[in-house]
Every structure is written in structure tokens, then in C-alpha cells.
Amino acid sequence: MKSFLFLASLLLAASVSIVAGNGGGRRGLYDAGWQLIKNVKDSHVQEIAKFAVDEENKHSLTPLSLIIVNSGETKIASGVLYRLIITVGFGGPIGFPINYEATVLEKNKDDFELISFNDSGRRGLFDAGWQPIKNLSDPHVLEIAKFAVDENNKDSHTSLTLYKVDSGETTISVGALYRLIVVVGVGNVYGVLAEYEATVLEKSRGDFELISFKWRHRNPKAKMRSHLFLSVLLLAAYLSLSTSAADVAGNQRDPIVGGWQPIKNLSDPHVQKIAKFAVDEHNKNAPKPLRLISVKSGATQIVSGVNYRLIIVADLNSPYTLGKYEATVLEKSWENVLKLTSFKSLIY
């Protein structure tokens, strides 16, 4: 009796297996879940990724371009499903990189259908969150900081002047977001400094939008309360008006916003370029031209650009005419501007 029951069980199992096979319900090894794609550089995988981006552009009218396929998986389900993590450029192949998860169904060879195209949430190297800015003196960072201050002045009718960028970080979000902690001078008055957090979106190179500009506190060494800050603003406005009146009367003063910082590397090619520019500009109106010999010392100051104050040695093409001079040059790198503001002889 037991042998008969065992034989019947075997026959029943075989019948179920045959029926399942004829009905196409047997997945076996082909549908045990998602299988990792080992070679994401395969031409067929690249074709599917490009199809996904092109289809998304058609439906959403976006300017995305495929940069790279980061990873991918496949699964059998009424064809072959491809789930790819891709990085695309927003606004062209060299645009800002954004990661997406694209799911494509391949029904037959080269017969594709885009199932979904979503922000992957996995940024990898391209968008791992806010990343600190290591070089705060980079001209592009200073350009963004100055833009933020100028835009705030337009919107709020204030007279803030950039003193320095204290810290900053960036992230990718349909463009590059910059979050900068900037220290500004109030009304161009030296010593009256305040700290703000500026958030700027760079949609494409040089195309900025100010997202927020929030007051934090007085320069960290001396925090002050809101009412005191308002009093300082009023005082700054008064002093600024007084200075303007003095300028009209012919008693013009050079605005000093930031402190002078010594230049450590006087042989830096850019410092040498500034020194040569100063001598060349001076020679345009000098009765006898000077020849640059060396840069003895120097300092820089952040204003609406960068002031260079250099102590240089020059002569009139003769060793017996050596002299020491102080030259001050204003540089606005974002406008490609150099301007000689003073050049005077010193006792050698």
C-alpha cells in the first residue's frame, strides 16, 4: 500500500511539472530574481541606456545626455527587464551630472519599452551630498560670492561689500548648488563686519541664481544682537553718506574693506605679472621708462576684487638709478580687469 502511494505521488508530481512547462510558468534559473550585469560597457547595454535617455527626453522635454552606465541588473519577465543606474548630463554631455534609475523592457531583440525613469537616490561620486570647497580663494568661488552679495544689495537696497569667503560647500541639484558662509563689510566701513549664509544655484557656467541670503551674526569674534546690528547699519549708512560728501568736496578717500594679507610667494608668476603690469602702466605717462628688477614684498586685500600692494625695485636701465617703489593694482578676475591705482617712489 505504501509503495503504491509513493508511486502515485511521483506520477502526480511529473504531471504537474509537464503542465507547468507547457503553460510557460516555469521560471527556474531564468527568474530567480535580478541578476547583476557584469559588463555594463557592453554595446547592447549601452544601446538600452541611450534608448532610455532618448525616450525620457521625448516625454519630458528634457535636455539629458548619457554620460555613463554605473551598474545594472536583468530579470526575465515576459521578455528581459533591464534596471540600470545611469549618470546623465543635464544640458549636454558636459552638463551637470545627475544619477537616474532607468527600467527598460526588451520584448524582442531591439524592441524596447521604457517602464520607468526616476531619480535613483544613489548619487555615487557625482552627488554624495554636500562636499566641502577646499580652495575658498578660487576665482570662481569668489565670483559666486560677489554675485550673491550684489544680488542681495539689489533686492534689499543694502550696501554690503564682500570681505572674504569663510567656508563653503557644493552639491548637485539640477545644476550646482553653492552654500557659502561669507563675511561682508557693512557700508564699506572697516571693522564693521557681518556674516551671512548665501545659497547660489549655478544652472550653467556663469548663469547664477540667488536662492537665499541669510544673516548669521556679527563676525565670529564679536557676535551682536539684532538691535545692535541695526544700529551699526544706521551708523554705517551715515558714515557712507559723509564719505560721499567729502568725495564731492575733493577730499576723496580710498575705501578699505578687508585687512591686508602678506603675499608669501613673491616669485609666483601671477604676482610677477601684476608687478610688470604696474611698471608698464606707470611708464605710459613717465618721462623716462622704468625697468622692473624684483618684487621685495607684497600684500593683498579683498575689496570688490583683489588689491595688490607691491614694493618693487626698478631702475632706469642703469644700476646707478635703482629705486624702490610702491605700486597698488586692483584686479577683477571675473571681468579680466587690471587697474593701476597708485605708483609712488619710496626712499631706497
C-alpha positions in Angstrom: 0.0 0.0 0.0 2.8 2.4 0.9 4.7 1.6 -2.3 1.5 2.3 -4.3 1.0 5.7 -2.6 4.7 6.7 -3.3 4.3 5.7 -7.0 1.1 7.8 -7.3 2.9 10.8 -5.7 5.7 10.5 -8.3 3.2 10.4 -11.2 1.3 13.4 -9.8 4.5 15.5 -9.5 5.5 14.6 -13.0 2.1 15.6 -14.3 2.2 19.0 -12.5 5.7 19.6 -13.9 4.6 18.8 -17.5 1.6 21.1 -17.2 3.7 23.9 -15.8 6.2 23.5 -18.6 3.5 23.7 -21.3 1.9 26.8 -19.7 5.2 28.8 -19.6 5.0 29.2 -15.9 8.4 27.6 -15.2 10.9 30.3 -14.4 13.6 28.1 -12.9 17.1 29.7 -13.1 15.8 32.3 -15.5 13.7 34.2 -13.0 15.2 33.7 -9.6 15.4 37.5 -9.2 17.5 40.2 -10.5 20.9 39.2 -11.9 23.9 41.6 -11.9 25.1 42.7 -15.3 28.9 42.1 -15.2 29.9 44.1 -18.2 28.0 47.5 -18.2 30.1 48.6 -21.2 28.6 46.0 -23.4 27.3 47.7 -26.6 23.8 46.2 -26.1 23.6 47.6 -22.5 24.8 51.0 -23.8 22.1 50.9 -26.5 19.4 50.3 -23.9 20.7 53.1 -21.7 20.7 55.5 -24.6 17.2 54.4 -25.6 16.0 55.2 -22.0 17.5 58.7 -22.0 16.1 59.5 -25.5 12.6 58.3 -24.5 12.7 60.4 -21.3 13.7 63.4 -23.4 10.8 62.9 -25.7 8.2 62.5 -22.9 9.6 65.2 -20.5 11.2 67.6 -23.0 14.5 67.5 -21.0 18.0 68.0 -22.4 19.6 64.9 -20.9 22.7 63.2 -22.4 24.0 59.8 -21.4 27.4 60.0 -19.7 28.0 56.5 -18.2 26.2 53.4 -17.1 27.2 52.9 -13.4 25.6 49.5 -12.8 22.7 47.3 -13.9 20.6 44.2 -13.4 18.5 42.0 -15.6 15.4 39.8 -15.0 13.2 37.6 -17.1 9.6 38.7 -17.2 7.6 38.5 -20.5 10.9 39.4 -22.1 14.0 40.8 -20.5 13.9 43.7 -17.9 16.9 45.9 -17.6 17.3 48.1 -14.5 20.2 50.5 -15.0 21.8 53.1 -12.8 23.0 55.7 -15.2 24.6 59.1 -15.0 23.4 61.8 -17.4 24.5 65.3 -18.2 21.8 68.0 -17.7 22.1 70.4 -20.6 24.5 68.3 -22.7 27.2 65.7 -22.2 29.4 68.1 -20.3 26.4 69.4 -18.2 25.9 68.8 -14.5 25.8 65.1 -13.8 22.7 63.6 -12.3 22.0 59.9 -11.5 18.8 58.1 -12.6 17.4 54.6 -12.4 16.0 53.5 -15.7 13.9 50.3 -16.2 13.5 49.1 -19.8 11.7 46.0 -21.1 13.1 44.3 -24.1 10.2 42.3 -25.6 12.2 41.0 -28.6 15.6 41.8 -30.0 15.8 45.7 -30.3 12.1 46.1 -29.4 12.3 48.3 -26.2 9.8 49.9 -23.9 10.7 52.4 -21.2 9.0 51.3 -18.0 10.3 54.0 -15.6 12.9 56.7 -15.3 13.4 58.0 -11.8 16.0 59.9 -9.7 18.0 57.0 -8.3 18.7 58.5 -4.9 22.1 56.9 -5.3 24.5 59.7 -6.2 27.8 57.8 -6.0 30.7 60.1 -6.8 28.6 62.5 -8.7 26.3 63.6 -5.8 27.3 62.2 -2.5 25.6 65.1 -0.7 27.3 68.4 0.2 31.0 68.4 -0.4 33.3 71.0 1.2 35.0 73.5 -1.0 38.8 73.2 -0.4 40.0 76.3 -2.2 37.9 79.3 -1.0 40.2 81.7 -2.8 39.4 80.1 -6.2 38.3 82.9 -8.6 35.1 81.1 -9.5 34.1 80.8 -5.8 34.8 84.5 -5.3 32.8 85.3 -8.4 29.8 83.4 -7.0 30.2 85.0 -3.5 30.3 88.5 -5.1 27.3 87.7 -7.2 25.4 86.7 -4.0 26.3 90.0 -2.2 25.5 92.1 -5.3 22.1 90.4 -5.8 21.2 90.9 -2.2 22.2 94.6 -2.4 19.8 94.9 -5.4 16.9 93.1 -3.7 17.3 94.6 -0.2 18.7 98.1 -1.1 21.8 97.4 1.2 25.4 98.4 0.7 27.3 95.3 1.7 30.8 94.6 0.3 32.4 91.2 0.1 35.3 90.9 2.6 36.1 87.1 2.3 34.5 83.7 2.0 34.8 81.9 5.3 33.7 78.4 4.3 31.6 76.7 1.6 30.2 73.5 0.2 28.6 72.3 -3.1 26.1 69.7 -4.2 24.5 68.7 -7.5 20.7 69.5 -7.8 19.6 70.3 -11.4 22.8 72.4 -11.5 25.5 73.1 -8.9 24.4 74.5 -5.6 26.9 76.6 -3.7 26.3 77.2 0.0 28.8 79.8 1.2 29.5 81.5 4.5 30.6 85.0 3.5 31.9 87.8 5.7 30.9 91.3 4.4 31.7 94.8 5.2 28.7 97.0 6.1 28.6 100.3 4.2 32.4 99.9 3.3 33.3 100.6 6.9 36.5 98.7 8.0 35.9 96.7 11.2 32.1 96.6 10.9 31.8 93.0 9.6 28.8 90.7 9.5 28.4 87.0 8.5 25.8 85.7 6.0 24.9 82.3 4.6 24.4 82.6 0.8 23.0 79.8 -1.4 23.5 80.1 -5.1 22.4 77.9 -7.9 24.7 77.7 -11.0 22.5 76.4 -13.8 25.3 76.5 -16.3 28.7 78.1 -16.4 28.3 81.7 -15.3 24.4 81.5 -15.1 23.7 82.1 -11.4 20.5 82.4 -9.3 20.5 83.6 -5.7 18.4 81.1 -3.7 18.8 82.6 -0.2 20.9 85.1 1.7 20.5 84.8 5.4 22.2 86.9 8.2 24.0 84.7 10.7 25.7 87.0 13.1 28.5 89.6 13.5 32.0 88.5 12.6 32.5 85.3 14.8 34.9 87.2 17.1 32.2 89.5 18.3 28.6 88.4 17.9 26.0 91.0 18.4 22.2 91.2 18.9 19.8 92.2 16.2 19.1 95.7 17.6 22.8 96.4 17.9 23.3 95.3 14.3 20.6 97.6 13.1 22.3 100.5 15.0 25.5 99.6 13.2 23.7 99.6 9.8 22.4 103.1 10.5 25.8 104.3 11.6 27.4 102.8 8.5 24.8 104.5 6.3 25.6 107.8 8.0 29.4 107.4 7.6 28.9 106.3 4.0 26.9 109.5 3.2 29.5 111.6 5.0 32.3 110.0 3.0 30.4 110.6 -0.3 30.0 114.3 0.6 33.7 114.5 1.3 34.5 112.9 -2.0 32.4 115.6 -3.8 34.3 118.3 -2.0 37.5 116.8 -3.3 38.6 115.0 -0.2 38.4 111.5 -1.7 39.5 108.5 0.3 40.2 105.0 -0.9 37.6 102.6 0.6 39.3 100.0 2.8 37.2 96.9 3.4 39.4 94.0 4.2 42.7 93.7 6.0 46.0 93.3 4.1 47.4 89.8 4.0 51.1 89.3 3.2 52.0 87.5 -0.1 54.1 84.5 0.9 55.4 83.6 -2.6 56.7 86.7 -4.3 58.1 84.7 -7.2 54.6 83.4 -8.1 54.1 84.1 -11.9 50.8 85.9 -11.2 52.5 88.3 -8.7 55.3 88.9 -11.2 52.6 89.6 -13.9 50.9 92.2 -11.6 54.3 93.9 -10.9 55.2 94.1 -14.6 51.7 95.5 -15.4 52.2 98.2 -12.8 55.6 99.3 -14.2 54.3 99.2 -17.8 51.3 101.3 -16.9 53.5 103.8 -15.0 55.8 104.0 -18.0 53.0 105.2 -20.3 53.0 108.6 -18.5 56.5 108.7 -17.2 59.3 110.9 -18.8 61.8 108.0 -18.5 60.7 104.4 -18.5 61.5 102.1 -15.5 62.8 98.6 -15.8 61.4 96.0 -13.2 64.2 94.4 -11.2 62.5 92.5 -8.4 59.5 92.3 -6.1 60.7 92.9 -2.5 57.4 92.4 -0.6 53.7 92.5 -1.1 50.2 92.2 0.3 46.7 91.6 -0.9 43.3 92.9 0.2 39.8 91.7 -0.7 37.6 94.6 -1.9 35.3 94.4 -5.0 38.1 92.3 -6.4 41.6 92.0 -5.1 44.0 94.8 -4.3 47.7 94.1 -4.7 50.2 96.4 -2.9 53.7 95.6 -4.1 57.1 97.0 -3.1 59.2 96.7 -6.2 62.8 97.6 -7.1 63.3 99.2 -10.6 65.8 101.3 -12.4 66.2 103.5 -15.5 68.3 100.8 -17.3 71.3 101.7 -15.2 72.5 100.2 -11.9 73.1 103.8 -10.5 69.4 104.6 -10.8 68.0 101.9 -8.7 64.9 102.9 -6.8 62.2 101.4 -4.6 58.5 102.0 -5.5 55.1 101.1 -4.0 52.5 100.1 -6.6 48.9 99.3 -5.9 46.9 97.3 -8.5 43.2 96.4 -8.5 42.3 93.1 -10.1 38.8 92.0 -11.0 39.4 88.5 -12.4 35.8 87.8 -13.3 35.9 90.9 -15.6 39.5 90.3 -16.7 40.4 93.8 -15.4 43.7 95.1 -14.0 43.9 98.8 -12.9 46.9 100.7 -11.5 45.5 102.8 -8.7 48.8 104.2 -7.3 52.5 104.2 -8.0 54.9 106.2 -5.8 58.6 106.4 -5.1 60.0 105.3 -1.8 63.3 106.0 -0.1 65.7 103.2 -1.2 
